[in-house]
Each structure stands twice: as structure tokens, then as C-alpha cells.
């Protein structure tokens, strides 16, 4: 898929953050864009921005946690633009707080969106991608936390581990087809993931403020992830570590989990994931 002109690129969670930057980056390569998000108002603003660049942009609100919502979305997309060339499963949420402070409701919410959201979208769009033939790609946005998580993100890390595992199995099952799989593992990215209130997490106000400053000072912007993903798509990549800390954490875990754990705990105190 070296030439993206006219290709249909579908992005979930596209109203903000990394998803928004995906839409911008692929539009610059003259791809036609399909975007979804649960926030219909913000999604319409993105649609207008992308359409103004001269490419076709189709937008529809969708709750990836709902199989029915995704099924309806897929029916509308297939009728409007046909089978997609590139499916980017980006929609995701997080909860910050210790395991004992993480309500079971948050486990359900995170798994419904981060894991089942990916499952719903693949089930809804893969059959038409297969039937259409030709090179196509599924991009699943996981996280560096899927390999080397920090404290206070048990539910989020577990969900991203699941996305990595799902992606690997799917890549093997699609090995003899024209459809390939790319799993993306961003590191420290300055997005709204750490913009939470202490009452909506299991962490103190001081920790949250420290964490937000750390991400702003040490993280990269979402457009870096988008640019890296575009390059990985045109070169048919299968794994992508992008942003500060992503590959470092992965390599450290491979060398020694004990040493990596010590390094991670020290980094967690510096960043605010752990209290001093």
C-alpha cells in the first residue's frame, strides 16, 4: 500500500488526540477518510476540517463498545464508500489508580472499549476487506503499556496486553492473505489520557499534576505517532514502537524483568505514577 491516494482509511476515536492526527496525516497523503467517535459534535468539526483539504471525509458517531452500534456503522460505511483499505482501531480509554482502587465498573468500561471495541470493528469490517481482495491493512493501537506497564494502570495495561495478543493471533491467521496487521505501541504521548481529576482516579491531586507536567515536558505530540504510522503502513510494518520510552521499555523487559521493574518503579516516582 505504498500509494495511499484514493484509499479508504477508517479511524475510530478520531475526534481528538492521536485519532485526529491520523485523519490529518492520511488526508495529506490524499486518502479518503472515514471517521467515527462517540462525540458527535467534535467529530463533525473534524469532518469539516478534513473535507476542507479536498479529500472525501465521511463521519458517523459510533460507540465501539456496542456491537449493534458498530454493525450499523459498518453497514452505512459499506453502502457509502465500500470496503475499507485501512482499518485503524484507535478508540481507547484509561483509568489511573491502584488495583485496589480501581472499581470493577472501570474494568468493564476499559475492556468494552479497548478490547471488545477492536473485536467489534474487525468482525464488522474484515469480511468485506477479504472479499474485495488486494493489499489491505488492520492497524490496532495498543500501547507501550502492553509490554512494559507502570504502576497505577492495571486495567489499562491489561487491556493493551490483550490488544497485542489479539493482533499477533490475527496476523498469523491472515498470513496467507493480502491483509496484514500492524500493532502500534505508543510511549509517552502528550494527550488527554493523564488529564483526569483526582476524584475520577485512584491517585492524588499532586500525582496528577506531576504526571501532566511530565507528559507535557517529556512526551511527544500525537502527530509524531500519526507520521510514524503512515510510514509503517506504506512499508508494510507489523510492529511499531513510537514516542519516548516505548522501545526502551520493551527492550528492558526482554533483557531482565527484575532490572526493568526497578527501572520502571524509579521512573514511576519521577513521573508521578507513584507518590514520592
N, C-alpha and C positions, 0 to 999 in steps of 0.2 A: 504494500500500500504506500508506495513512495510518492505518488501523486495524489494529493488529497482534494484536488479541485472537483467539486460536484459530489463528493462523497457525503453520505448522510451520517452525521455524528450525533448520537443521542447522549445527553448528560443528565443524570439525576442530581438533585441538590444543587441546582445551577443558579439560584437566586443570589448567592453571596459566596465569599471566600474562594476556595480552590475551584469549585464548580463554575463560578462566574468567570474565573480566569481561563478555565478550559474553553468555555464558549468563545471568549475573545481570541484565544490563541488559534483555535481551529478555524474560526471565521477569517483570520488573517491569511490562512492557507487556502482560502476560497472554498472551504467545505460548507455544505448546507447543515444548519444546526437545528436539532430538536432538543428542547429543554423542558425539564419538569422540576417542580419543587412544591412543598406543601404551602408555601407562602405565595398566594396567587398575585397579590399586589406587587411585591418585589419582583416576581417572575415576569410580569408584564413590562416592568421597567427595563429588565434585561433584554426581553424580546425586542423592544423598540430600539435599544442601543445596538443590538447585533444586526437587526434589519437595516438600520441606517448605514451600515458598512457596505451594503449591496448584495449580501448573501441572503438566501432564504432562511427564515427562522420561524419555526413552529413551536408554540409554547402551550402547555396544558398543565394545570395543577394536578398533582398526583401524590398520594400518600403511599410510599413504597412499603410501609408496614402492613398495608391492606392488600391481600391477594386480589380482591374484587376491583379495587381502585387501579391496580397495575394492569389487570386484564382489560379493563375498559380503556385505559390509556393506550395499551398496545393495539387494540382494535382501531382506535381513532388514528394512531400514527400510521399503521399499515395502510389504512384507507387514504390518508392524506399524502404520504410520501413513499410508501412501500417499505420493503425490508431495509433495516439499517445496516450500514457498513461497519460502524464502530459503536459499540455499546459501552459507555463509561458509567460504571456503578460507583458513584461518588457520595451519594447521600449518607450522612452519618451523624451521630450524636455521641456525647460523652457525659460521664458523671465523675467528679473528682471527690474522693473521700476514701477513708479506710474501709476494708472489707466489712468490718462490724458496723460501720456507719452507713453502709450502702443498702438502702431498702430493697426488698425483693422486687418491688414495683419498678425500680430503676433497672434491675437485671432484665426484666421482661421488656421494658421500653427499648433498651440498648440492643438486645438481641433481635427484637422485632424489626428494628430499623437497620442496624449494621449487618446483620447476618441474613435474616429472612427477607429483608429488602433486596439484597443481592440475589437470593434464591428466586424470589418472585419475578424479578426483571429478567433473569436468564431464562427461566421457564417460559416467560411470555414472548421473548424476542428471538431466542435461539432457533426454534423450528423454522421460522421464516428466513433467518440468515442461512441456515443449512440448505433450504430448498432453493434459494436464489443462486447459490454457488459463487465461486470467485473468492479471492482473499478478503477476509473479514476478521475483526478482532473484538475480543471482550477485554475490557480494562477494569479490574477490580481495585479500588483504592483501599488498601489496608493501612498499615502504619508501622513505623519502626517499633512501636509497642507490640507488634505481632511477633517480634523476635526478642527484643530486649526492653521490657517494660520497666517503668519506675513505680515506686510505692504510690498508693492512693489512686490507683486506676484499675482495680481488679476487674470490674465488669467490662470496661472499655478494652483492656488488654486481651481479655479472654475472647471478646467478640472479634478482635482483629487477628488473633491466632486462628480463629475459625475461618476467617476470610482467606488467610494464607493457605490453610489446608484445603478448603474448597477449591481455590484457584489451581492448586497443584493437581488435584484429582481431575478437575475439568480439563486441564491442559493435556493430561495423559489420555483421557477418553476422546479428545478431539485431535489426537496426534496425527491420524491418517486423513484428516480433512483439511480444507482450506481455511478453517477458523482457528486462530491462535489466541492465547491468553497472556495478558500482561498483568502482573500484580505489582502495585505501586506502594512503596513503603516510605512515606514522608517522615522526616525527622522533626526538628524544631521549626515549626512554621507559624508565623505570627498571624493567627486567625482568632475567631471568636471562641475557640474551644476553651480558653482559660478566662474568658470574660463572664464569670459566674459570680453570684453573690454568695457570701458565706452561709446564708440560710438555705441556699439551694445546693449545698455541698456538705461534705463532712470535714471541711478544712476551715481554719481560722481566717479572719479578715486579713491579718498580717501575712499569712501564707499566700492568699490570693493576690494581694498587692505585689508581693515579691515575685510571684510566678508571672504575673502580667508584665512586670518590668523586665524580667529575664527573657521572656519571649520577644518583647519589643527590641531589646538590646542585642540578643544573641541569635534570634531566629531570622529566617529569610521571609520574603513576602510570597504570597501564593502564586504570583506569576512565574516564579522560578520553577515551581513544581509543574505548572502548565507547559512551560517551554521544554522541560526535560521529558515530559510525557509525549509531546509532539515528536521529539527526536526518537524516542523509544518506539513509537508507533511506526514511523517511516523506516526504521531499521529492524523492525520485527523483533523487538526485545521481549524477554519473558519475565525478567525481574528488574525492578528499578528502585534503587535507594537514592532519595533526593532530599536535599536540605541538610543543614548542620546536624551532626551526630548520628545520622541514620546508618551509614556503613560502619562507623566506628563501633557502635553498639553491637551490631551484628557480628563483626569480626571478633570483638572481645568475648562474646558468648561462645564463639567457636573455639577460641584458644583455651579459655578457662572460665567456667561458670562461677567458680569461687572468687577469682580475682575480679571478674566482671561485676559480680554482686557488690563487692566492696567499692568498686569504682562508681557503680550506679547509686549506691546509698550516699556516697560523698557528693555526687552531682545533684542528688535529690535535695540535700540540705542546702546546697548553693542556690538552687533554682527556686526552692520554696515548696517542692512536692512533700518534703519532710520539714517539720519545725526544727529550728536550731536547738 
